[in-house]
Amino acid sequence: MNAPSQFPAGVSVNGNSLFLIGRDTQPSQIASTNLDILGQQNRAGEVDRQNALQQILTMSTGATLVQAAGQRMNDSLAVLRQADAAFKASSSLMTVFPTTSIGNQLRQVARLIQIRGQVGLRRQIFFCSQGGYDTHEAQAPTHARLLLELNGAVLAFNRAMEELGLSGQVTLFTESEFSRTMQPNASTGTDHAWGGHQLVIGGAVKSGVYGVFPQLVLNGPDDSGSRGNWIPTTSLDQYGATLARWFGVPGSAMGTVFPNLGNFPTGDLGFL
């Protein structure tokens, strides 16, 4: 019989993530490469350091914040130990991932999905991140490199889900808080804007372009000014609600999860 799962609903493979923090849940973090668990690497003095850490984490200080931080660390260590044991007992994925940052992150997510049965994963949200798109200069070569890395990592992840027979049960989606202006600046970059595009990928996705594609005309009908700062035609609430409905959030809860959803004509964009 498998041990009870230590995993929360959200798991980040790239540090802290506000995206995964819920009203009643807190995420865990797992490294995007090999797990380095204190006390298991046979390094000099490691057992002593592990014992000292455990004493610190279990020390009763009377301070609520300190006690909560210690509990969070203990929870994270339990997740790491459970994942590490399952990784060691499982076979390697045949799919080869690129050794980029985003490639390593998606490979780790694929490995976690692979061991879902051993660690009790049933409905999880995994967070990965790729930075570097805030390009106020030399945008063309920078974005070309970043998008090539993203393409290779997402392609490998999709193939890994097919290898596991789970492509219809796993959906990958992108999200960013801003976009770029269409008009370049003096240093061949672009400045902050909004109204960007997102990608949704997986076996359950109904392919196509959703929303209204803007007219790419400076100072045109879809430009909020004169630099190609496109006015959005689809809200983040609609986007999120469509994903959440597929994920299993009931319709009765949508207004709580997405309080602005009622301001838009539909809460389901139809891509899932």
N, C-alpha and C positions, 0 to 999 in steps of 0.2 A: 504494500500500500504506500502511495506517495505521501510525503510529509505535507502538512498544510502549507499553502503558499504564503511566502512573506512579501510577495510583490504587491505594491499598490496599483491603482488603476493607471497611473501615469509613470513612465520610465524615461528619463533623459539619458542620452549617450553623448551629450555635449554640455555638461555643466548645469548650472541653475537655469530653470525655465519657468517664468511666470505663466506661460501658456498652460502648464499642467497643474497649477494650483487651483483647487476647487474649494467650495465652501466647507466640505466635510472630508476632503482628501488632500494629501501632500504627496508629491512625487518622490521617487528615488533616483539616484544617479549611478550609472555604470560606465566605466571607461570604455572608449571605443576600440581599444586594442586588448591586449592580455590583461586579465585581472591580477593586480598585485595585492594580495591579501596578507596583512601583517601576521606573522607567525607561521607561514607556510612556505617560505622561500629559503629556509636553512641558512640565513645570514647570521653573522656573529651578533649576539646580543638581541636577536629579534624576539625570542620568547620573553625576555625581560621587558622589552618595550611593549609587547602585547599585554603582559600582565599589568604593567603600569597604566596603560591606556584603559584597561578594563576597570581598574580601581578608580581612576578619575571619572569614568562614565557612570559608575554606580555609587559614587560618593554622594551622601546626603548633605546638601548645602543649605536647604531651606529656601533657596532662590528659585522661583518658578521658571524664569527664563533659562537659567543654567540647567535645571532638571530637564526641561523640555528639549534643550539642545543635546543633552546626553542621551535622551531617549531616541531622538532622531538619528544620532550617530549609531546607536545600537541597532536600530531598525535597518539602517543602510548596510551595516556589517552583516546582518542576517541575510539580506537580499544577496549580497556578494557571495557569501558562503554557499547559499543554495544554488546560485547560478554557476559558480565555479565547479561544484560537484557534478552538476548536470552536464556542463560542457565536457568535463573529463570522461564522462561515461557515454558520450554520444560520438557518432562518426562525423567526419568533416563534410561540409557541403562540397559538392562537385563544382558548383559555380565559382568562377574566379572573379573577384572584385578588384577594381583598381586600388592602388595603395595611396590614394589621395585622402584628405581629411574626410570629405563627404562619403567617399568610397568605404573607408574604415567604419564610419558611423553606420551606414546602411548594412554593411556586412555584420556588424554586431547585432543590429536589430533582427536581421535574418536568422542569426544563430539563436537569439532569444526565442524567436517564433518556432524554430526547429525543436527546442527543448520545452515547448509549452506544456506538454503532458507531464514531464518530470517535475516542473515547478508550479503547476496549477494555473497557468495562464489561460484565460478564457475570453476576456474582452479588454484589451489593453490599448493605450495610446502611447506611441513612442515618439520622442522628440529628437530630431536632428537639426543641425544648423550649418549653413554655408554663408560666410560673410564675404566682404570685399566688393559688394555691388555699389557701395556709396562712392561713386567715381566722379569727382569734380574735374578730373583731368585724365587724358589718355584712355578714354572709355572703350574705344573699339577693341584694342588688343586685350584689355583687362577682361571685358565681358566675354570675348571670344574664348579666352582660357577658362573662365569660370563656368560658362555654359557647356564647354566640352567636358569638363570634370563632372558637372551635374549629369550630363547625358550618359556618360560611362557608368556612373554609380547607379543611376535609376535603371538603366538597361540591365545591369547585373542583378539588381534587387528583383526586378520583374522576372528574370530568368530563375532566380533562386526560389521565388514563390511558385513558379511552374514546376520546378524540381520537387518541391514539397507538396505539390498538388493543392495549393492554397490560393491560387491567383484570384479566384472569385470571392475569397473571404478576407482579403487584405487590400485596403485602398490607401494609396500614397497621395498626399496632396501638399501643395505649397501654400505659403502664406507670407506676406510681407506688409509692413506698416506703411510703406510709401513706394512711389515709383520715380521716374525721371522725366524731366521735360523733353519734348521732342527737339527743340532748338538747342544746339550745342552752345557752350560758353567759349570764352577766349582761349581756354587751355584744352580744347578738344575733349571736354567732358560735358556732363549735363548736371543740372541742379535738381533739387527735390521737387517732386510733384505728386500726383495721385492718379487714380483711374488706371491702374495697371492690370496685367493679366495673371492668372494663376493656372497651374497645371493639376489635373486630377487623373491618376493612372491606376489601373487595376482591371481584373477580369470582370468586375461588376459594373464598370463604367460604360455608359452609353456614349460612344465617341461623338465628337462634334464641337462646335464653337457655341457657347452659351452666353447670353447677353447680347448687347448691341455693339458691334465693332465701331470705334469712332471714325469719323472722317478726319484723316490725317492732314488737316489744313490749319496752318497757323492763323490765329484770330478768326477761325471758322466757327461753325455752330456748336462744336463739341469742345472748344477751347475756352477755359475760364478767363483767359487773358489774351496774350499774344505770343506765348512761347511754347505752346503745345502742352499745356497742363490740363489733361483731359478730364472732363466732368464724368464721374462714375455713373453708370446706368444700372448697376447691380450692387446690392449692399452686402457687406460682410455678414450681416445677420442671415440673409437669404442663403448665402454660400455655406455658412456654418450649419444652418438648420437642415439643409439638404444632406450634408454629411452626417449630422447627428441622427436624422431619421433612419438612414441606412444603418447606423451604428446601434440603433435600438432604443433611442430616446422616444418615449411616447408623445403623441401629439398634445396631450393635456399638459405636458411639462415644457413645451416649446416657449411659451410666454415667459416662463421663469428663467430659462436658460438664455433666451434671446429677447430681452424686454422691448426692443425696438422693432421686432418682426411685424407687428400689426400695422406699422406705418407703410408697408409695402404690399403690392397687389398679390403676391404669392410667397409662400414659405417653402416651396419646393421647386427648384430650378430644373429638375428632371434629369440630371446627368447620372443619377444612380437609381 
